């Protein structure tokens, strides 16, 4: 065992004893040493460690665990054998109740520190009985191993080195054999794999998606161009896997970190899977955004509907509506529901899903929310009673918030996967005539530091 250094030094390479007290928003364990904060990956609150400092700043630093001196009562055995290497999960060693506690604190801290809220009307987080096997969609980068074998998996923490997987405990179990089958076929076909540094090779990513309630699956290959024998292989996959309803090819020739390109072709079967969400039938394509945790998404939407308690005479606008995941349940309970979404393809799917469920009191518009929100709202014959927001992680454009203030809906529902930008935007809205009367967290992403949250605001 390396001896600890018990002197008042603060330098890279120094070895210290550290107790982990908390979990950071990025997933690292957090300890304090001589009034400085130290972040250590793959640790659990309550762990007592011997740590080597790998990077230091005046008030904080990063360390690497050398020895676990005393394990936390909240430390458990990870379900995955590569949990300490793979960047897909942060908290597989953390007992699930402790994960939920950390996520509640993350939201509370952001609302206090960034939003300036002193009294937070926060409800207990909506946890899950299924903290493993919940992901309905995965997208794996591909690479060649040292022996020429095909590797598929998540990146090693802090790198672009792929940790090879043949199964993943957080993805739906039906996707595991599809992952293995795809890797074997890619190897046998000899398709070239993309090298991001040289911008050479064809095959970039493997995408898998499943309907949690229907069991229908899609397989998508992301390439820079055509692959030889791809149609033959697509037909073979479809015949070998009874759960597979479609095989797609997405073309992304650009030098970019963006996974999907603009063009998707269906090679075999159908270009969508069917899912049932809160009793509604949805068609979901391979590149469509849909929450990765179907069961938890249903639980949170039920909570939203219960809190709104719509009476059937309201006009509701759903900004960032996607394929209508929230718009359609709202339309069932309101007089009219209007959706806005920047992706034209998602808007087309939203319209199809509305027709599929016989909902004719909906309108969907394609375009940026910051450009369309005010225009679409003022065109309605009735005032907007409820505005629903579900923006990307960066939060709402300031113009969106300004438009909301002009529209003056009686109630605003803000759904977010980023507590920091949620707190920032709530602070603006509450300075412009709204009050925060309920915050409902939900755990969509067990084993990770990510958390979903819905805030309910009312016009003063």
Secondary structure as UniProt FT lines:
FT   TURN            12..13
FT   STRAND          15..23
FT   TURN            25..26
FT   STRAND          29..33
FT   TURN            34..35
FT   STRAND          36..40
FT   TURN            41..42
FT   TURN            45..46
FT   STRAND          48..56
FT   STRAND          60..70
FT   TURN            73..74
FT   TURN            81..85
FT   TURN            92..93
FT   HELIX           96..113
FT   TURN            114..115
FT   STRAND          122..126
FT   STRAND          137..144
FT   TURN            146..147
FT   STRAND          150..156
FT   TURN            157..158
FT   STRAND          162..164
FT   TURN            169..170
FT   HELIX           174..189
FT   TURN            196..199
FT   STRAND          203..210
FT   TURN            212..214
FT   STRAND          217..223
FT   TURN            228..229
FT   HELIX           230..240
FT   TURN            242..243
FT   STRAND          244..251
FT   STRAND          263..269
FT   STRAND          272..277
FT   TURN            278..279
FT   STRAND          280..285
FT   TURN            286..287
FT   HELIX           294..308
FT   STRAND          315..319
FT   TURN            322..326
FT   HELIX           327..333
FT   STRAND          336..341
FT   HELIX           344..356
FT   TURN            357..358
FT   STRAND          362..366
FT   HELIX           369..378
FT   STRAND          386..389
FT   TURN            393..394
FT   HELIX           398..407
FT   STRAND          411..416
FT   HELIX           419..430
FT   TURN            431..433
FT   STRAND          434..442
FT   TURN            446..447
FT   STRAND          452..459
//
